[in-house]
Amino acid sequence: MPFVSSKLYLLFTPALAGPRPWRTLQAALRGGVDLVQWRCKEPDPAGYQRCREICGESGVPLIVNDDVMLAVRSRAHGAHVGQDDLPAEAARRLLDDQWLGVSTHDLEQIDAAANAGADYVGFGPCFPTATKGYTEGLPRATIEIAASRGRLPLFAIGGIDAANAGILFGLGVRRFAVSSALLQADDPEAAAARLRSRLD
């Protein structure tokens, strides 16, 4: 299926969202999140189903991180793989017409993802991020080049929040992928709306 022109991508891990993860998810969706990734390392069938229901109610596509077969079995909108996960070529074959996203960290990996049939890439880290343990982000010149290449829709990722989103926009980035900026916000809806305003 054709990839949608989503702009604000929430990487959703319930355990990182405080005591009320589902309210946090719903608030983020109200604020402007238009693509969600289920990112849970341990199996959680009930949680995944709840996430699917909430995204479905809002008409927002759901991507499964790492577990390509879960995405296939559940007919999620797609799956996302990293450089150390199932190779993108193999994931592409399994997913058929479902979407494939690939995490990339340099320009060569973007080209490889495009050649493997990916529908979009995540590119980063753009800033230091505790979520993945990166202490520094990629050079701004590299981010600008990646954003301008245009081979695939590119979501900047890594330490993005309302305070630094303008820097990325100035480098040509038009899509953000975020986690803690929304999951740990006091007001996830307002935090999402602030980020979305940078993109709209």
C-alpha positions in Angstrom: 0.0 0.0 0.0 1.3 3.5 -0.7 3.1 5.1 2.3 1.2 7.9 3.8 2.6 11.4 4.3 2.9 11.1 8.1 4.9 13.8 9.9 4.9 13.1 13.6 5.9 9.5 14.5 5.5 8.3 18.1 7.7 5.4 19.2 5.5 4.0 21.9 6.8 1.9 24.8 4.1 1.6 27.5 6.6 1.1 30.3 8.2 4.5 29.4 4.8 6.3 29.5 4.2 6.5 33.3 1.3 5.0 35.2 -1.3 5.8 32.5 0.2 4.8 29.2 -3.0 4.6 27.3 -4.1 8.0 28.3 -0.7 9.3 27.2 -1.1 7.6 23.8 -4.5 9.0 23.3 -3.3 12.5 24.3 -0.4 12.3 21.9 -2.7 11.3 19.1 -5.0 14.3 19.8 -2.0 16.5 19.7 -1.0 15.6 16.2 0.8 12.2 16.2 -0.1 10.6 12.9 2.0 7.4 13.0 2.7 5.1 15.9 5.3 2.4 16.4 4.8 -0.4 18.9 8.2 -0.7 20.6 8.1 -3.4 23.3 10.9 -5.8 23.6 8.9 -8.4 25.7 5.8 -10.0 24.3 2.7 -8.2 25.5 -0.3 -9.4 23.4 -2.9 -7.5 25.5 -0.9 -4.3 25.3 -0.4 -4.6 21.6 -4.1 -5.2 21.1 -5.0 -2.1 23.2 -2.5 0.0 21.2 -4.1 -1.3 18.0 -7.5 -0.4 19.2 -6.5 3.2 20.2 -4.7 3.8 16.9 -7.6 2.3 15.0 -10.1 4.6 16.7 -8.0 7.6 15.6 -7.3 6.3 12.1 -3.6 6.3 12.8 -1.4 3.6 11.2 0.5 1.3 13.5 4.0 -0.1 12.8 5.6 -3.0 14.8 9.2 -2.6 15.8 11.6 -5.5 15.2 9.0 -8.3 15.2 8.2 -8.6 11.5 6.1 -11.7 12.0 3.9 -10.0 14.5 3.3 -7.3 11.9 2.5 -9.9 9.3 0.2 -12.0 11.5 -1.7 -9.1 12.9 -1.9 -7.2 9.6 -0.4 -4.1 11.1 0.4 -1.3 8.6 4.0 -2.4 8.7 7.2 -3.2 10.5 10.4 -1.4 11.4 13.8 -3.0 11.5 17.2 -1.8 12.8 20.7 -2.5 11.4 21.1 -5.5 13.7 17.6 -6.9 13.2 16.3 -9.0 10.3 17.9 -7.8 7.1 15.7 -5.3 5.3 15.6 -7.5 2.1 14.2 -10.4 4.1 11.7 -8.2 5.9 10.5 -6.8 2.6 9.8 -10.3 1.3 7.8 -11.2 4.4 5.8 -8.0 4.5 4.6 -8.0 0.9 2.6 -4.9 0.6 2.9 -3.8 4.2 5.2 -0.9 5.0 8.8 -1.4 5.8 10.8 1.2 7.9 14.6 0.9 8.5 16.7 2.6 11.1 19.7 4.3 9.5 22.7 6.2 10.8 24.6 7.3 7.7 24.0 8.1 4.0 25.1 4.7 2.8 22.5 3.0 5.0 19.8 5.2 3.6 20.8 4.1 0.1 20.8 0.4 1.2 17.4 0.7 2.7 16.0 2.3 -0.5 17.6 -0.5 -2.6 16.0 -3.1 -0.2 12.5 -1.7 -0.8 12.0 0.3 2.4 9.1 2.7 2.4 10.7 5.1 4.8 13.8 5.5 7.1 14.5 6.7 10.5 17.7 8.7 10.6 19.8 9.6 13.6 20.6 10.1 16.3 20.1 13.8 15.6 20.8 14.8 19.2 22.0 13.0 22.4 19.4 10.6 23.7 19.2 8.5 26.8 16.6 6.2 25.2 19.3 4.6 23.0 22.3 5.7 25.0 23.8 8.1 22.4 25.9 10.8 24.0 26.1 12.9 20.9 24.1 13.5 17.7 25.2 13.3 14.0 26.8 16.3 12.4 24.3 18.9 11.3 25.8 18.8 7.8 25.1 15.1 7.5 21.5 15.6 8.6 21.0 18.3 6.0 22.4 16.1 3.2 20.2 13.2 4.3 17.1 15.3 4.4 17.8 16.7 1.0 18.4 13.4 -0.8 14.7 12.6 -1.1 15.1 8.9 -2.0 12.7 7.9 0.8 10.5 9.7 3.4 13.0 10.4 6.3 12.0 10.7 10.0 14.7 12.4 12.1 15.1 10.6 15.4 17.1 10.9 18.6 16.6 13.5 21.4 14.1 15.6 19.5 11.9 18.0 21.5 10.2 21.3 21.0 13.3 23.2 22.0 15.5 21.7 19.3 13.0 20.8 16.6 13.5 24.2 14.9 17.1 23.3 14.3 16.1 20.2 12.3 13.4 22.1 10.4 16.1 24.6 9.4 18.2 21.7 8.0 15.3 20.6 5.8 13.8 17.9 8.0 10.1 17.6 7.6 9.3 14.5 9.7 10.1 13.8 13.4 10.1 10.5 15.3 10.0 10.9 19.0 9.6 8.9 22.2 10.4 10.5 25.6 9.5 14.0 24.4 5.9 12.8 24.5 5.8 9.8 26.7 7.4 11.6 29.6 5.8 15.0 29.1 3.5 16.4 31.8 1.0 17.3 29.0 1.6 14.9 26.0 -1.1 16.5 23.9 0.4 20.0 24.2 3.9 18.6 23.6 2.7 16.8 20.5 1.0 20.0 19.3 4.1 22.0 19.8 6.2 19.6 17.7 3.4 19.3 15.1 3.3 23.1 14.8 7.0 23.0 13.6 6.0 20.6 10.8 2.8 22.3 9.7 
